[in-house]
């Protein structure tokens, strides 16, 4: 080991120090990097192991950090900063290495000693115990954080090995207990758990998708049922306890950090980890910049043996902010068919179209609405309150994520859940004055539950929680346009049982003005979305979006008619999806003029367009509901982009019949730098 350290020190001057970096980590934050294997010979960009980096490239990166005043920090320094102690140094970087491979000791540890850099090593104790004990196992079911095969790998591994990135590794491929102890005593390395047996996929739905074991309720084909909450939580707890005990048995120190396999974790499993003694949680994802006070920390996954400047450039998007939103709003009703084979064929056509479109996101319907009235009488996921039309949402959302590479938002009603029990539905309804002045259910357009009844909050909260359990891989939620209250609604707030949404606080008055109604709907949404957020994969940078009627933007006084407000929504949600649909709004002006006025109004109220998505109509619902020419849709998109409004979406999309027509739509929507075909 000393000889390797000496050779690396001799090699380091051959790597030219970088000029002063144009990049930097913001004050009081740190950048976390995720490495795996380190080898002397790695073919950059073409290696059989895409996560491997070469010794030379890692050395180059260490040199680059030293030359540019970037400072590797330990987990203890982060803990101290979080607890009000010494602040983090400028350009703080946390180096993490996953899985417990032998290169931790043979290649990485000598470099840490040579540069006096601290690091966090995450041990997958199930793998280690397997190779140390002579057993064999295949952990290849989920290969990448954002990519999983439809079925588990089935090859048997030779004795004393685990299948790692499709290749068998024996004891010589992993660190030994003695090596772990030596690194522990150096003071440079802290060991974290990488779980005991969660680094794999488990069956997640009837269609056969394998999804990360740490956040997935296991599907059982024999009983056609899913793992219960109690069984799921017990499985996670037992696994983490086994891993922590194994590490403590070797090092004498119980781990205080959990590094989740594939970066897949939720607030639910973070809580279990904290109860086990590991309150420091690490994932992967699009947010590798972290503040010490965060509940969990994201990391940048290092792949394809990058140069130092490549790593620096990879951090630039994180420092500069997200790419523009481009979303296709998709009806799952178009995918579903009573014949499972036809459903699968429809899904294939959707995947092909979305992948070719090269957009960022899909707003995917999670409720069934075959009659088009906007009310949810059935859902596309298992739940406690409504019939399930088909167990389809998780299948389609996972395939979109892994095959088309898009972020999937669940499109959900907020209030318009058509409960099957007529009396309960009537009792919980939004109400308005009847002919005699007494409250009657308000059923204009949507049949909505009152946001002022705790029972409504509980029902919708449980539906949203069930969505999170059924589809933990989603990246966000889009609230439907059912979330409104007219000027003469909601007299239900005058009941003795009414409470401010999401609280136990009685209302001071039930005669609410428009602003109070707007706030009430926002608070109701916040309460139920938190139930969803508790179960979903936090490494996906979960985002909230809400549809907004354009009329409220063009005429803010219309808040009295809808209980909607652009400034209030922009403060409450990550994205406001304005229904930029001129013919739905009912204007008789030219559509391009109407869109120009809408953009002007947004800029006047918000000072820019960062928080707004302009969702255009692809269909004219007046009369026979004709499809709008794709060239017209493209012209609207280009008009908005020229205006500086870069976040775009459209609805609907008939992927079965190529409507709107692909080529012009692609040219307007795609994030490809040159979205034009020859």
N, C-alpha and C positions, 0 to 999 in steps of 0.2 A: 504494500500500500504506500509506503514512503517513497519507493522508487517511482510509482505512478504519479504521486504528487509532485516529485521533482521534475519528471518529464513534462508534466502539464505546465509547471511554472516556466520551464524552458521554452515551451511552445507558445505561451501567452504573448510574449513580445512580437511574435510573427503575425499576430492579429492586429491590424492597424486600429488604434483607438478612434472612435467616431468623433466627428466634430460635435460641438455643443448641440444637444438635442433640441429640436423645435417642439418636442412633446414634453408634457409634464403631468404629474399626478396632482390634482387639486389639494390644497392645504387640508389637513385633518382627515385625509382619506388614504387608503392604500389600495394598490393593485395586486390582485392575487392571481398567480399563474399555476396551472396544473400540468405537471409532467408525468410521464410514465417510465418507459425504459430508456436507458442511455447505453449506446454501444459505440465501439471505435469505428465500425464500418456501417454507414447508413446511406442508402441511396435516396437523396432528397426528392420528395414528391412521387417516388415510385417504389418505395420500400414495401415489403410484404406487411410490415407493421407500421401503419400510418402514424402511430403515436410515438414511435421511437425517435430520439434525437441523437446526433453524433456527439462524441466527446468534444470534438473540436468546436462544433457549433455552440454547445453549452458553455465552453470556455470563452468563446467569442462574446456570448451574451453577458457573462460575468464581467469580462473586460469592459464591455460597453457600459454597463451600469456604473462601474468604478469611474470611467472617464466622463460620465455625464451626470454625476452626483445623484444617482438613484441608489437607494439604501435598502437592502434586504432587512426585514425585521422579523422578530420571533413572535409566536403567538402570545408570549408573556408581555411583550411590548404593547400589543394590541389590547390585551386585557387591562394593563395599567392605564392606557389612554382612555379606555372605556370607563374605568373607575375613577377618573379624575386625576390620575397621576401624570407622569411625564408625557407630553404630547408626542405624536409620531414625528419622525424626521421628515424633511422635504422628500418628495418622490419616494414614498415608502412602498416596498414591494414584499409580498409574502410568497416565498418559494414553497410549493407543495409537490410531493411526488407520491403517486398512488400505487397500490396493489402489493407492495412488498417484494419487488423483484430483486434478484441478486445484484443488479447494477447499482442499487442504493449503496451497497457497501464497497463494491469494487471500483466504481466510477464516480458516483456523486459525492460520497462522503469525503474522499480525498480532495475534491475540489472545494468543498465547504471548508475543510481545514486550511487549505492553501489561501483562500480568500477571507477566512474568518466570517463566513456568511451563515446565518441560522436558517433552518428549514423545518417543515412539518412533513413527516412521513406517515402515510396512511396504510395500515396493515389489514389485508383481507384475511382474517384469522382462519376461516374455513379452508381456504386454499393452503395456507401454511401447514395447518394440522394434517391436511390430506397428504401432502408430499412428504411431510416428516414421518407419517405413520405408515406409508406404503399403500394407501388406498388409491382409488382412481375416481374421477368425476369429470363431467363435462359442464363447464359454466359458459357455454357459448351462445345461450339463447338470445341475449340482447347484446349486440356487437358495438353499438355506438350510442352516445347519449340521445341522438335524435333519429336513430335508424334501427329498426328491429325487423327480423324476418317474421313471416306469417306463422311459422311453426318452429318449435324448439329444435335445436341441433340434436341429432340422434346418434352420432358416432360414439363408440366406446373408446375411452382413452387407455393407453398402456398402463400397467400397474405403476403406482407411485407417481402419477402425473395428474395435472389438470390440463384441460384444453383451454389455452389462452390465445385469443385472437386466431382461432382455427388451428393452432399448433400445440402439440403436447409439450408440457414443461414439467420436469421432475424437480427433485430437491435442489439440484445445482442451479436451477433457474430462479430460486427464491432465496431470500436471506435466511440465515440460520439463527437459532436462539442466541448463540454466543455472539454473533455479529450484531444482533439487536442490542444486546447488553453493552457491548463496546461502544456503539454509537450513542446509546443513552447516557453513558457516563461522560461523554465528551462535552456536554453542555451546549452543543450546537444543534442537536436533533431532538425534537419532541415527537412522540408517537401518538397517532390518533387511530381510532377505529375506522375501518372501511367496511364494517359489518362482518358478520360471520358467514351468513349464507344468503345475503340479499343481492349479491352481484350476479343476478340472473333474471330472466324473464319468467313470468308465470302466466297461465292461461287467463285471459282477461275478458273473453266474451264467447258466445256460441260459435262465432265464425272462425275462431282459432288464433286470434292475435295474441302474441306474447308481449307483455308489458312489464316495466320494472317492478320487482317484487316488493320494494319498500313502500309503494304508494298504491298498489293494485289490490282490490278485493278479488281473490281467486274465484274463478268460475269453475263449477263442478258439473261436467256434462251428465253424469249419472243421475243427479237429482235436479238438473236444470235450475241450479240456484247459485247464489254468490255467498262468499264468506261473510259471516255476520260481523258486526262491529266488534263484538267481544272477542271473537276468534282472531280477527285481523290484528287488533291491538295487542293481544297476548302473543301472537307470532312475532311481531316486531319487538316487543319487550324482551322476550326470551332470547331472540337473536342478539340483540345489543348487549344483554347481560353476559351471554357466552363470550362475545368478542372482548368485552371489557375485562372479564375475568382472565381470559387467555393472555392478554397483553400485560396485565398486572402480574400474572404468574411469572412472566419472563423478566420484566423490567423492575418490578417492585413498586411501580407507580400506576395507578388506574388512569386510563385516558380521560381527558376532559373535553375532547373534541370528537365529533363524528363527521367523517367525510363521506357523503352519501354516494353509493354506486350510481354511475351515470348522471350524477348531480340531481337525481330524482328525490325530492323530499317535499313534505307539506308541513303546515303548522301543526297538524295532528301528530305526525311522527317526530317533529322537533320537540314537541312537548314530552313525548315518551322518552326521547333521548335525554332530555334535561332531568327527568325523574330518575333515570338510570345513573346519572352523574356526568353526563356529557352535554352541557349547555351551549357549547360552541359548535355551530353547525355550518358546514361548507357544502356548496353545491357547484354547479356549472351554470352557464347561461350567458345571456347578452349583457349582463351588468357586472363586469369584473372589478369595477371601482366600488369601494366599500367605505362606509363610515364605521368607526369602532362601535357605535351604539346600535347598529342594525341587529335584528334578531337572527339573521343568517347571512352568510357571506358568499357572493358569487366568485367564480374563477374563470379565467380565460384558458380554454383547452388548447395546449400546444400540439400541433400536428405537422407532419410533412417536413420535419427537420429544418425549421426556418432559420434564416440568418438573423443577426441581431437587429438589423434595420427592419426586417420583416416583422419581427415581434413588435418593435416600436410602432410600425405602421398599423399593425393589428389593433393596437390600443387606441389609435386615432378615432375610430367610430365611437368607441366608448366615451372618449373625452369630448367628442363633438356632438353627440346626441344621435337619436335613431334616424334611420332612413325614412323617407316619406311613406305614408300609408297608401297602399293601393289594395282595395278589397273588392272581391266579388261576393255578392249577397245571394246565397243559394238556398232554395227550397228543398229540404230533405223529402218532401212529398213527391218530388220528381224522381228521386232515387228509389223510393219504396215501391215494391210490387208484391202482391200476394205470393207470387212464384219466387222463391229464393234465388233461383238461377237467373231470372230476369233482373232481380235486384242487383245481383253481382255484376251482370253485364252493364246495367245502368251506372253502377259505381265506376266501372272501368272507363266508361266514356267521360264521366265527370273528372276523374283523375287525369286522363289524357289532356282534356281541355285546360284544366287549371295549371298543370305543369307547363304546357305550351304558352300559357298566358304570361307566365313569369311575373306574378304579382306577389305581394307580401302576405296577404291575409285572405281568409274566407270567413264571412259571417254565415254560420251554418245553422239552419233551423233545427231546434231541439224539440219542438212541439208539433203535433200533427194538426193541419188545417186544410183538409181536402176540399171543404166547401168555400174556403177563401174568406170567411167572415172575421178572421183574426182572433177568434176565441179558441183557447186551448181546451178541448174536451178530452184529448189523448196526448200522450207523450211518447218520445222515442227512446226512453230509458226507464229502467226499473225505478219505481217510486212508491210512496206510501198513500197517495191521495187520488190519482187519476189512472184510468186504464192505460196500459202500454200498447200502442198500436203495433210496434215491433221493437225488438232490442237492437237498434240500428245506429244510434247516434255515436256510441263509442267506436264502433267499427269504422264508420265513415270518417269521423274526425281523426282517428289514428292513421288511417290510410292517407288522408290528405296531408297530414303532418309528415309522415315518413316517406311517402312516395312522390308527393308533389312539392314537398319542402315549404309549405306555407304554415303560418300561424292561424289557428282555428279559434274563433270566438263562437260561443254558444249564443244563438239568437233566441231570447226568451221573453215571454210576457212578464210584466211586473204585477198586474192586477187581474188580467182577463183569463182566469182559470175557471173553467165551466165545471164546477163540482157536480158529481153525479147525484148527490142527495138534494132534491128540490127545496126542501124546507131550510136546510142549512145554507144553501146558495142564496135564498131569499133573505135570510136573517143576516148574512154577512155582506150584503150588497151595498155598494155606493147608492145613496138615495137622494131624491129631489122632492120638491113639493108636488103633491098630486092635485087633482082638481079641487079637492076640499081643503087643501093646504097641509094635509098630513103627509108624512114621508112615504114615498113609494120607491121601489127599485128603479134605478136609472139604467136604462138599457139602450141608450143611443149608441149605435155603432158597436160598442163593446159591452159585455156583461162583466163587470169588474167587482172585485172584493174591496171593501172599504179599507183604506190604509189606517184608519183610526181604531180598529178593533184588534186587540192582542191576539185573538184567535186567527185573524187573517195573517198577521205577522208570523205566527207559528206555522200555519199551513204552508204559506209561500216559502218561508225559511226552510222548512223540511223538504220541500220540492227542490229548492236550490241546493241544499246539502246532498240530497240524493243524486243530483246531477254531478256534483263534485266527486262523489264516491264512484259513480258509474263511468266517468270520463275525466280522470285526474290529469290527463295530459293536455287539456285545453289551455289556450293562452289568454283567454279573456271571455267577457260576456258582453253582449249587446242587448240593451233593454229596448223592447218593442215600443211602438208608438201608442200602445194602449194606456200608457202612464200619463193620464191627464184628468183634470177635474174641471167641469164647466162652471160658469158663474153661479148657477143655482144648485150645484152639488157641493158638498156632501153633508146632508143633514144627519147622517149616521154619527157624526162627531158630537151631536147633542145628547147622545145616549149616556146614561150613567156609567156604563161599562167602557166608554171610549177612553183612550189614552193617546198621548202623543206617540207617533210611530217609533217603535224600537225602545220605548221606555215604559216605566210604570207610572209616569206622571200624568195626572188628570189635566185636561185642557183648561186654561184660564177662561176661555170663551169658545163657544162653538160657532160663532159668527166670524168666520175667518176671511181675511182679505186675500187677494191673489198671491201676494208674496208669501203669506203664511202657508197657503195651500202648496205652492211650489216647494217650499222648504219641507213640508210634511212628506211630499212624494220623494224628495231626495233622501230624507232620513229613513223612510220605509225601505227604499232601495239599498241604502247603506247597510241596514240591519240584515236584510236577506242575502245580500252579496257576501257579507262576512261569513255567513254559514257556508256558502259555496267556496269561498277563498280558503277556508280552513282545511279543505280536503285536496286541493289541486296542487300540481307541481309548481313550487315557487321558483324554480330555476327557469321557468318559461317567461318570467317577467310579466306576471298576470296583470291585465289591463281591463279597465271598465270603460264602456262606451254606451251612449244613449241616443236614441233617435230624437230629433227635435223638428217640429213643424216649421217650415220656412216662414209661414205667416207671422210667427212670433218674432222672428228676426227682422223682417221688413216693417213690422208694426209692433213695437214693444208693448203697446197698450193691450194687445191681444193676449197678454199673460192672463188677464181677467177671464178669458174664454177657455184657456187651456191649462192654467197653472204650470206654465213652462216659461223659462227665461234663459237666453243664451249666456249672459254673464254668470248667472247662478250655476248653470250646468257646466260651464268651462271651469269653474272653481271646484266642482264636485266630482268630475269624471276625467279620465285620461283623454278621452276623445268624445266630441259631440258630433254625431253623424246627422248633419242637417239634411233634411229631405229636400234636396235641391231639385225639385220636380215641378217645373213651371206649369204643366198642364194638369197635374194633380192639385196644385194650388188654385187653379181656376182663373189664372190671368188671361186676358185677351190681348196682351202685349206680345211682341216678338220675343221668343224664348231667350235669344242672346241678350237682349236688353234687360229682361227680367233677371237673368243670371248675373249680369254686370251690377245691377242694383243690389242683388243679394250679397255679392262679394264686397261691395262698398259698405253695406250695412254691417257685415261681420267685422271688417277692418275698423270701422268707426267705433264699434262697441268693445272690441277686444284688442285693438292695436296691431293685429296681425292674424295669421291663419294657422299657427302651430297647433292649436288645440281643436281644430275643426276639420272634419271630413265632409266634403261635398258629395252626397250620395245622389246620383243622377237616376232618372227613370229610363229604363230601356223599353218600356211599354206605355202606351197611351190608353189609360183605362176608361176614357170617355167612349161612349158608343160601344163598338164591338171589341175594344181592347186590342187594337192593332199594335204590332211591334214597330218601334221607332227605327228608322233606317240607321244602320251602324255608322254611316258617314256623318249623320247628324250628331250622334252620340260622341263620336271622335271630335267633331268641331267644338262641342261644348267643353270637352275635356281640355282641348288645346287652348280654348279661350280662358279657362280658369287657371291653367298653368302659366300662361302669359301674364295673368293678373297677379301671380305669386302664390296662388292657392294650389299647393302640390299634393295635398291629401285627397284622394279620389276614391269613390266606390260607385257601383251601380247595382240596380235591382229591377227586375229579376234576371236570371240567366237560364235559358232553356238549352242546356248542354246536349240534350237528345236531338234537337232539331237545328243546332247551330244558330241560335237566336239570342242576342244580336250576332250578326255575322262576324266570324272570328277576326279576319285580317284587320279591318278598320278599328275594331274594338281593341285588339292587341296593340295597335299603333298608338292609341290614346292612353291605354292603361299600363302597359308593361313598364317595369323598372329597368329593363334592358336599356343600356345607353343608346343603342341604335335599333329601336323596335320597328324595323322595316324589312320586308321580305322582297327578294328579287323575283 
